[in-house]
């Protein structure tokens, strides 16, 4: 999977996700730190990348309908510290069949994972 990590996601995920076989890019690497959400979204879509973010501006499933993009994982943890984010995201990519996530709108909390697939 081609992945883009938003600036609010720990960069230290790059190596473990790469070791799992993913092509991982970051907002920082692309020099888009501080860019608006539409700019981040367009960069991810232009590069055909699955976006991982905590930003609630990406939470509207009507705006980001499954099948209209390359995939979106919104991580919503009650205590979203860097270690908790790292553990949750890395754990998902180790335990879930992420190869089926292309075009999906996914919300991950501490305990749940909701995957909305293209119709």
C-alpha positions as CSV (number, residue, x, y, z in Angstrom):
1,X,0.0,0.0,0.0
2,X,1.2,3.5,-0.7
3,X,0.7,5.5,2.5
4,X,1.0,9.2,3.4
5,X,1.3,10.1,7.1
6,X,-0.2,13.4,8.1
7,X,2.0,15.7,10.3
8,X,0.0,14.6,13.4
9,X,1.0,11.0,13.1
10,X,4.4,9.8,14.5
11,X,7.1,9.7,11.8
12,X,8.7,6.8,13.5
13,X,5.9,4.7,11.9
14,X,7.7,5.0,8.5
15,X,10.3,2.3,9.2
16,X,8.0,-0.4,10.7
17,X,5.3,0.2,8.0
18,X,8.0,0.0,5.3
19,X,9.3,-3.3,6.8
20,X,5.7,-4.6,6.5
21,X,6.0,-3.9,2.7
22,X,4.3,-0.5,2.4
23,X,5.6,2.6,0.5
24,X,5.4,5.3,3.2
25,X,5.7,9.1,2.7
26,X,5.1,11.9,5.1
27,X,3.8,15.4,4.9
28,X,7.1,16.7,6.4
29,X,9.1,14.9,3.7
30,X,7.0,16.6,1.0
31,X,7.5,19.9,2.8
32,X,3.8,20.4,3.4
33,X,4.0,20.9,7.2
34,X,1.4,23.5,8.2
35,X,-0.5,23.2,4.9
36,X,-4.3,23.4,4.8
37,X,-6.3,20.2,4.8
38,X,-7.3,20.6,1.2
39,X,-3.6,20.8,0.2
40,X,-2.8,17.7,2.3
41,X,-5.7,15.8,0.8
42,X,-4.8,16.8,-2.8
43,X,-1.2,15.8,-2.3
44,X,-2.3,12.4,-1.0
45,X,-4.7,11.9,-3.9
46,X,-2.3,13.1,-6.5
47,X,0.3,10.6,-5.3
48,X,-2.3,7.8,-5.0
49,X,-1.6,7.4,-1.3
50,X,-3.7,6.2,1.6
51,X,-3.9,9.0,4.1
52,X,-3.4,8.4,7.9
53,X,-4.5,11.3,10.1
54,X,-6.0,12.4,13.4
55,X,-7.5,15.5,11.9
56,X,-11.3,15.7,12.5
57,X,-11.6,17.8,9.4
58,X,-11.4,14.5,7.5
59,X,-14.2,12.9,9.6
60,X,-17.1,13.6,7.2
61,X,-17.8,10.3,5.4
62,X,-20.1,12.2,3.0
63,X,-17.3,14.4,1.8
64,X,-14.8,11.5,1.8
65,X,-17.1,8.8,0.5
66,X,-15.5,5.3,0.1
67,X,-14.5,4.6,-3.4
68,X,-13.9,8.3,-4.3
69,X,-10.3,8.3,-3.0
70,X,-7.3,6.1,-2.3
71,X,-8.2,5.5,1.3
72,X,-8.4,7.3,4.6
73,X,-7.6,6.1,8.2
74,X,-8.8,8.5,10.8
75,X,-7.4,7.6,14.2
76,X,-9.4,8.9,17.2
77,X,-7.8,7.9,20.5
78,X,-9.0,9.2,23.9
79,X,-5.4,9.8,24.9
80,X,-3.6,10.4,21.6
81,X,0.0,10.5,22.8
82,X,2.7,9.7,20.3
83,X,3.3,6.2,21.9
84,X,-0.4,5.4,21.9
85,X,-0.7,6.5,18.2
86,X,2.3,4.5,17.2
87,X,1.1,1.3,19.0
88,X,-2.4,1.5,17.7
89,X,-1.5,2.2,14.0
90,X,1.4,-0.3,14.0
91,X,-0.9,-2.9,15.6
92,X,-3.6,-2.4,13.0
93,X,-1.1,-2.8,10.1
94,X,0.2,-6.0,11.8
95,X,-3.2,-7.6,12.6
96,X,-5.6,-6.4,9.9
97,X,-5.8,-7.3,6.2
98,X,-4.9,-3.8,5.1
99,X,-4.6,-4.9,1.4
100,X,-8.4,-4.6,1.3
101,X,-8.4,-1.0,2.6
102,X,-7.9,0.7,-0.8
103,X,-10.7,3.3,-1.3
104,X,-12.1,2.7,2.2
105,X,-13.0,5.3,4.9
106,X,-11.7,3.9,8.2
107,X,-12.1,5.1,11.8
108,X,-9.9,3.5,14.5
109,X,-10.5,4.1,18.2
110,X,-8.6,2.5,21.1
111,X,-10.9,-0.5,20.9
112,X,-12.8,-0.4,17.7
113,X,-12.1,-0.4,14.0
114,X,-14.9,0.7,11.6
115,X,-14.2,0.1,7.9
116,X,-16.6,1.6,5.3
117,X,-15.9,0.1,2.0
118,X,-16.8,1.3,-1.5
119,X,-20.4,0.4,-2.6
